[in-house]
């Protein structure tokens, strides 16, 4: 599985793309995985905004 998630802040400011790759043959995903991925994406955007002074 490969996820490409844009790191977009308000007003469509782009910080890049978050790429996550998971080998589903090795280990399956839980039903919480997408919720955790979205939490990670939001945390990254918030952190990047703080580091950039936005």
LUMSEKE-976020 format. One record per atom (N, C-alpha, C, O): residue number from 0; x, y, z; atom name. Coordinates in steps of 0.1 Angstrom, whole numbers. Layout:
N
SITE  seq     xx     yy     zz  atom
SITE  NUM      X      Y      Z    CA
...
END
This chain:
54
SITE  seq     xx     yy     zz  atom
SITE    0      8    -12      0     N
SITE    0      0      0      0    CA
SITE    0      9     12      0     C
SITE    0     19     13      7     O
SITE    1      5     22     -8     N
SITE    1     13     35     -8    CA
SITE    1      3     46     -7     C
SITE    1     -7     47    -15     O
SITE    2      5     55      2     N
SITE    2     -3     67      4    CA
SITE    2      6     79      1     C
SITE    2     17     80      6     O
SITE    3      0     88     -7     N
SITE    3      7    101     -9    CA
SITE    3     -3    112     -5     C
SITE    3    -14    113    -10     O
SITE    4      0    119      6     N
SITE    4     -8    129     12    CA
SITE    4     -2    142     11     C
SITE    4      9    145     16     O
SITE    5     -9    152      4     N
SITE    5     -4    165      4    CA
SITE    5     -4    172     17     C
SITE    5    -14    170     25     O
SITE    6      6    179     21     N
SITE    6      7    187     33    CA
SITE    6      3    201     30     C
SITE    6     11    210     28     O
SITE    7    -10    203     30     N
SITE    7    -16    216     27    CA
SITE    7    -21    223     40     C
SITE    7    -28    217     48     O
SITE    8    -17    236     41     N
SITE    8    -22    244     52    CA
SITE    8    -34    253     47     C
SITE    8    -38    252     36     O
SITE    9    -38    261     56     N
SITE    9    -49    271     52    CA
SITE    9    -44    279     40     C
SITE    9    -31    281     38     O
SITE   10    -53    284     32     N
SITE   10    -50    292     20    CA
SITE   10    -41    284     10     C
SITE   10    -34    290      2     O
SITE   11    -42    271     10     N
SITE   11    -35    262      1    CA
SITE   11    -20    264      1     C
SITE   11    -14    262    -10     O
SITE   12    -14    267     12     N
SITE   12      0    268     13    CA
SITE   12      5    253     14     C
SITE   12      0    245     22     O
SITE   13     15    250      5     N
SITE   13     19    236      4    CA
SITE   13     33    235     11     C
SITE   13     42    243      9     O
SITE   14     34    224     19     N
SITE   14     46    221     26    CA
SITE   14     53    209     20     C
SITE   14     64    205     24     O
SITE   15     46    203     11     N
SITE   15     52    191      5    CA
SITE   15     42    179      5     C
SITE   15     30    181      5     O
SITE   16     47    167      4     N
SITE   16     39    155      3    CA
SITE   16     44    145     13     C
SITE   16     56    143     14     O
SITE   17     35    139     20     N
SITE   17     39    128     29    CA
SITE   17     37    115     22     C
SITE   17     25    112     18     O
SITE   18     47    107     21     N
SITE   18     46     94     15    CA
SITE   18     47     83     25     C
SITE   18     57     83     33     O
SITE   19     38     74     26     N
SITE   19     38     63     35    CA
SITE   19     37     50     27     C
SITE   19     28     49     18     O
SITE   20     45     41     30     N
SITE   20     45     28     22    CA
SITE   20     44     17     33     C
SITE   20     51     17     43     O
SITE   21     35      7     30     N
SITE   21     33     -4     39    CA
SITE   21     32    -17     32     C
SITE   21     24    -18     22     O
SITE   22     39    -27     36     N
SITE   22     39    -40     30    CA
SITE   22     27    -48     36     C
SITE   22     29    -53     47     O
SITE   23     16    -49     29     N
SITE   23      5    -56     35    CA
SITE   23      6    -71     35     C
SITE   23     -1    -78     42     O
SITE   24     15    -76     27     N
SITE   24     18    -90     27    CA
SITE   24     25    -95     40     C
SITE   24     23   -106     45     O
SITE   25     33    -86     45     N
SITE   25     40    -88     58    CA
SITE   25     31    -87     70     C
SITE   25     32    -95     80     O
SITE   26     23    -76     70     N
SITE   26     15    -73     82    CA
SITE   26      3    -65     77     C
SITE   26      5    -55     70     O
SITE   27     -9    -69     82     N
SITE   27    -21    -61     78    CA
SITE   27    -22    -49     86     C
SITE   27    -15    -46     95     O
SITE   28    -31    -40     81     N
SITE   28    -34    -28     89    CA
SITE   28    -46    -29     98     C
SITE   28    -55    -38     95     O
SITE   29    -46    -22    108     N
SITE   29    -58    -22    117    CA
SITE   29    -68    -12    112     C
SITE   29    -66     -4    103     O
SITE   30    -80    -13    118     N
SITE   30    -91     -3    114    CA
SITE   30    -88     11    119     C
SITE   30    -95     20    116     O
SITE   31    -78     13    128     N
SITE   31    -74     26    132    CA
SITE   31    -63     33    124     C
SITE   31    -60     44    126     O
SITE   32    -58     26    114     N
SITE   32    -46     30    107    CA
SITE   32    -49     44    100     C
SITE   32    -41     53    101     O
SITE   33    -60     45     93     N
SITE   33    -62     57     85    CA
SITE   33    -64     69     95     C
SITE   33    -61     80     92     O
SITE   34    -70     67    106     N
SITE   34    -72     77    116    CA
SITE   34    -58     82    121     C
SITE   34    -56     94    123     O
SITE   35    -49     72    124     N
SITE   35    -36     76    128    CA
SITE   35    -28     83    117     C
SITE   35    -21     93    121     O
SITE   36    -30     79    105     N
SITE   36    -23     86     94    CA
SITE   36    -28    100     93     C
SITE   36    -20    109     91     O
SITE   37    -41    103     94     N
SITE   37    -46    116     94    CA
SITE   37    -41    125    105     C
SITE   37    -38    136    104     O
SITE   38    -40    119    117     N
SITE   38    -34    126    129    CA
SITE   38    -20    130    126     C
SITE   38    -16    141    129     O
SITE   39    -12    121    120     N
SITE   39      2    123    117    CA
SITE   39      3    135    107     C
SITE   39     11    144    109     O
SITE   40     -6    135     97     N
SITE   40     -6    145     87    CA
SITE   40     -9    159     93     C
SITE   40     -2    169     90     O
SITE   41    -19    159    101     N
SITE   41    -22    172    108    CA
SITE   41    -12    177    117     C
SITE   41     -9    189    118     O
SITE   42     -5    168    124     N
SITE   42      6    171    133    CA
SITE   42     18    177    126     C
SITE   42     24    187    130     O
SITE   43     21    171    114     N
SITE   43     32    175    106    CA
SITE   43     29    190    101     C
SITE   43     38    198    101     O
SITE   44     17    192     96     N
SITE   44     14    205     91    CA
SITE   44     15    216    102     C
SITE   44     21    226    100     O
SITE   45     10    213    114     N
SITE   45     11    222    125    CA
SITE   45     25    225    129     C
SITE   45     29    236    132     O
SITE   46     33    214    129     N
SITE   46     47    216    133    CA
SITE   46     55    224    122     C
SITE   46     63    233    126     O
SITE   47     52    221    110     N
SITE   47     58    229     99    CA
SITE   47     54    244     99     C
SITE   47     62    252     96     O
SITE   48     42    246    102     N
SITE   48     37    260    104    CA
SITE   48     45    267    115     C
SITE   48     49    279    113     O
SITE   49     46    261    126     N
SITE   49     54    267    137    CA
SITE   49     68    269    134     C
SITE   49     74    280    137     O
SITE   50     74    260    127     N
SITE   50     89    261    123    CA
SITE   50     90    272    113     C
SITE   50    101    279    113     O
SITE   51     80    274    104     N
SITE   51     81    284     94    CA
SITE   51     76    298     98     C
SITE   51     78    307     91     O
SITE   52     71    299    110     N
SITE   52     66    311    115    CA
SITE   52     53    315    110     C
SITE   52     49    327    111     O
SITE   53     46    306    104     N
SITE   53     33    309     98    CA
SITE   53     22    308    108     C
SITE   53     10    311    104     O
END
